Amino acid sequence: GEWTTEGELKGKDGNVVKLKQEWKAEVLGENTFTIEGKRELNDNSQNYKWTITHNPVTGLFEAAHRASDDNADTQRFEINFSEAEMKMEMTAILGGGNSKIVIADTFPEKGRDTFEGKVTLTDESGAVTLSGALKNTRVKKP
């Protein structure tokens, strides 16, 4: 379906990044799910893509994120699901140390038209450098 996302990420230095996204999710076959959309970070616009895959042999999920059309490089994320908590957590190691990004999406108990995402970036020492909450809302069809 089609979704919108809005929220703010706040840096430890006090800077604020306003984020807006419009995106569409689609199932491609048994083991692949894609999300493509347009992201605005303050006044910077990007077209991005997530490709989420499930390995039926290992049971593991992972995602590849391409941040913009200008750059073909992707960032790999490991995904953990908790059905009991209705939560999906994606983690990517940045660089060669402890620096990472964690995106935790929590789904409500009832309804599937909204979910909240929490984003946390940490540096090599594990200190939070940027964090915030994002609200995702399904676009209602007339």
C-alpha positions as CSV (number, residue, x, y, z in Angstrom):
1,G,0.0,0.0,0.0
2,E,0.9,3.7,0.0
3,W,2.1,5.5,3.2
4,T,3.4,8.8,4.5
5,T,5.9,9.4,7.2
6,E,6.6,12.5,9.2
7,G,8.9,13.3,12.2
8,E,12.0,14.9,13.5
9,L,15.5,13.6,14.3
10,K,17.4,15.6,16.9
11,G,21.2,15.7,17.1
12,K,23.3,15.8,20.2
13,D,24.5,19.2,19.0
14,G,21.0,20.6,19.0
15,N,20.4,20.4,15.3
16,V,17.0,19.2,14.1
17,V,16.3,17.3,10.9
18,K,12.7,17.4,9.7
19,L,11.7,14.3,7.7
20,K,8.8,13.7,5.4
21,Q,8.3,10.6,3.2
22,E,5.8,9.3,0.7
23,W,6.3,5.7,-0.1
24,K,4.8,2.5,-1.5
25,A,5.3,-1.0,-0.4
26,E,5.1,-4.1,-2.6
27,V,5.5,-7.8,-2.2
28,L,7.7,-9.3,-5.0
29,G,7.4,-13.1,-4.9
30,E,7.6,-15.3,-1.8
31,N,10.6,-13.9,-0.1
32,T,11.1,-10.2,-1.2
33,F,9.3,-7.0,-0.1
34,T,10.2,-3.6,-1.5
35,I,9.6,0.0,-0.3
36,E,10.2,2.8,-2.7
37,G,9.6,6.5,-2.1
38,K,10.6,10.1,-1.9
39,R,12.2,11.5,1.2
40,E,12.6,15.1,2.3
41,L,15.3,15.8,4.9
42,N,14.9,19.5,5.7
43,D,15.1,20.9,2.1
44,N,17.0,18.0,0.6
45,S,14.9,15.6,-1.5
46,Q,15.9,11.9,-2.2
47,N,14.3,9.0,-4.0
48,Y,15.1,5.9,-1.9
49,K,14.5,2.1,-1.9
50,W,14.5,-0.7,0.7
51,T,14.6,-4.3,-0.4
52,I,13.7,-6.7,2.4
53,T,14.4,-10.4,1.9
54,H,13.7,-13.6,3.8
55,N,16.1,-16.5,3.6
56,P,13.8,-19.6,4.0
57,V,16.7,-21.9,4.7
58,T,18.1,-19.8,7.7
59,G,14.8,-18.1,8.6
60,L,16.7,-14.8,8.7
61,F,15.5,-11.4,7.3
62,E,17.7,-8.7,6.0
63,A,17.3,-5.4,4.2
64,A,19.3,-3.3,1.7
65,H,18.7,0.4,1.8
66,R,19.7,2.7,-1.1
67,A,19.5,6.3,0.1
68,S,19.2,8.0,-3.3
69,D,19.1,7.6,-7.0
70,D,22.5,9.4,-7.2
71,N,24.2,6.6,-5.3
72,A,23.9,2.9,-6.1
73,D,25.6,1.9,-2.8
74,T,23.4,0.2,-0.3
75,Q,23.5,-0.2,3.5
76,R,22.8,-3.7,4.8
77,F,20.5,-4.1,7.9
78,E,19.8,-7.2,10.0
79,I,16.2,-7.5,10.9
80,N,14.6,-8.9,14.1
81,F,10.9,-9.4,14.5
82,S,8.9,-9.9,17.7
83,E,5.3,-10.9,17.1
84,A,4.6,-10.8,20.9
85,E,5.7,-7.1,21.0
86,M,4.5,-6.3,17.4
87,K,7.9,-4.8,16.8
88,M,10.5,-4.9,13.9
89,E,14.0,-3.8,14.6
90,M,16.6,-3.1,11.9
91,T,20.2,-2.6,12.7
92,A,23.1,-1.6,10.5
93,I,26.8,-1.3,11.6
94,L,28.3,1.8,10.2
95,G,32.1,1.8,9.5
96,G,34.3,-0.7,11.2
97,G,33.4,-0.3,14.9
98,N,30.5,0.3,17.2
99,S,28.8,3.0,15.2
100,K,25.4,1.9,14.1
101,I,21.8,2.9,13.1
102,V,18.8,1.2,14.7
103,I,15.3,1.6,13.4
104,A,12.6,0.2,15.6
105,D,9.0,0.0,14.2
106,T,6.2,-0.7,16.6
107,F,2.8,-1.6,15.4
108,P,-0.4,-1.0,17.3
109,E,-2.4,-3.8,18.8
110,K,-5.5,-2.9,16.8
111,G,-5.6,-1.7,13.2
112,R,-2.8,-1.6,10.8
113,D,-3.1,2.0,9.4
114,T,-0.4,3.6,11.5
115,F,2.9,2.6,13.1
116,E,5.7,4.4,15.0
117,G,9.3,4.3,14.1
118,K,12.2,5.2,16.4
119,V,15.6,6.0,14.8
120,T,18.8,6.0,16.8
121,L,22.3,6.7,15.4
122,T,25.4,6.1,17.6
123,D,29.0,6.9,17.2
124,E,32.0,4.6,17.8
125,S,31.8,5.0,21.6
126,G,28.1,4.0,21.5
127,A,26.9,7.6,22.3
128,V,23.7,8.7,20.6
129,T,24.4,11.3,17.9
130,L,21.0,11.5,16.4
131,S,17.5,10.2,17.4
132,G,13.9,10.8,16.9
133,A,10.4,9.4,16.3
134,L,8.6,9.0,13.0
135,K,4.8,8.5,12.5
136,N,3.8,6.3,9.5
137,T,0.3,6.5,8.2
138,R,-1.4,4.5,5.5
139,V,-2.8,6.7,2.7
140,K,-6.6,6.2,2.6
141,K,-8.0,5.5,-0.8
142,P,-11.3,7.3,-1.7
